[in-house]
């Protein structure tokens, strides 16, 4: 189960890094289009990263917990 969680978190980290790079590049170009809102809003970015990470943990933990309850021999016999 730990391996599945680590795999999910690695993918989340890769997506977060790519998203931040895209945000920085596009944020600079969209700065002129935003009125009254900062393009580099740190708290909003932090909330988005925490929310996405929580969703990734839940999305990987729930199926991993269900799969860990199945007897491996029973699953192999049914295949």
C-alpha positions as CSV (number, residue, x, y, z in Angstrom):
1,X,0.0,0.0,0.0
2,X,2.9,2.3,0.7
3,X,4.3,1.8,-2.8
4,X,1.0,2.9,-4.3
5,X,0.8,6.0,-2.2
6,X,4.4,6.9,-3.0
7,X,3.7,6.4,-6.7
8,X,0.6,8.7,-6.5
9,X,2.5,11.3,-4.6
10,X,5.4,11.2,-7.1
11,X,2.9,11.8,-9.9
12,X,1.4,14.6,-7.9
13,X,4.8,16.2,-7.3
14,X,5.6,16.0,-11.0
15,X,2.3,17.6,-12.0
16,X,2.7,20.3,-9.3
17,X,6.1,21.2,-10.6
18,X,4.9,21.4,-14.2
19,X,1.9,23.3,-13.1
20,X,3.9,25.9,-11.2
21,X,6.3,26.3,-14.2
22,X,3.3,26.9,-16.5
23,X,1.7,29.2,-13.9
24,X,4.8,31.4,-13.7
25,X,5.1,31.5,-17.5
26,X,1.5,32.3,-18.2
27,X,1.1,34.5,-15.1
28,X,3.6,36.9,-16.5
29,X,1.8,37.1,-19.8
30,X,-1.7,37.4,-18.2
31,X,-0.6,40.2,-15.8
32,X,-1.9,42.9,-18.0
33,X,-5.4,41.3,-18.3
34,X,-6.0,41.0,-14.6
35,X,-7.6,44.0,-12.9
36,X,-7.5,44.2,-9.1
37,X,-6.1,40.7,-8.7
38,X,-2.5,39.7,-8.4
39,X,-1.3,37.2,-10.9
40,X,1.2,35.7,-8.4
41,X,-1.2,35.1,-5.5
42,X,0.8,32.9,-3.0
43,X,-2.0,31.9,-0.7
44,X,-4.3,30.8,-3.5
45,X,-1.5,28.7,-5.0
46,X,-0.8,27.1,-1.6
47,X,-4.5,26.3,-1.1
48,X,-4.7,24.8,-4.6
49,X,-1.5,22.6,-4.0
50,X,-2.8,21.4,-0.7
51,X,-6.2,20.6,-2.1
52,X,-4.9,18.7,-5.1
53,X,-2.4,16.8,-2.9
54,X,-5.3,15.8,-0.5
55,X,-7.3,14.6,-3.4
56,X,-4.4,12.5,-4.8
57,X,-3.8,10.9,-1.3
58,X,-7.5,10.0,-1.0
59,X,-7.7,8.8,-4.6
60,X,-4.7,6.5,-4.1
61,X,-5.3,5.4,-0.5
62,X,-8.9,4.2,-0.9
63,X,-8.3,1.7,-3.8
64,X,-5.0,0.6,-2.1
65,X,-6.8,-0.1,1.1
66,X,-9.4,-2.1,-0.7
67,X,-6.9,-4.0,-2.7
68,X,-4.8,-4.8,0.4
69,X,-7.8,-6.7,2.0
70,X,-8.1,-9.2,-0.9
71,X,-6.3,-12.5,-0.5
72,X,-3.6,-12.7,-3.2
73,X,-4.1,-16.4,-3.8
74,X,-7.8,-16.0,-4.2
75,X,-7.3,-13.2,-6.7
76,X,-4.7,-15.3,-8.7
77,X,-7.1,-18.3,-8.8
78,X,-9.9,-16.2,-10.2
79,X,-7.7,-14.9,-13.0
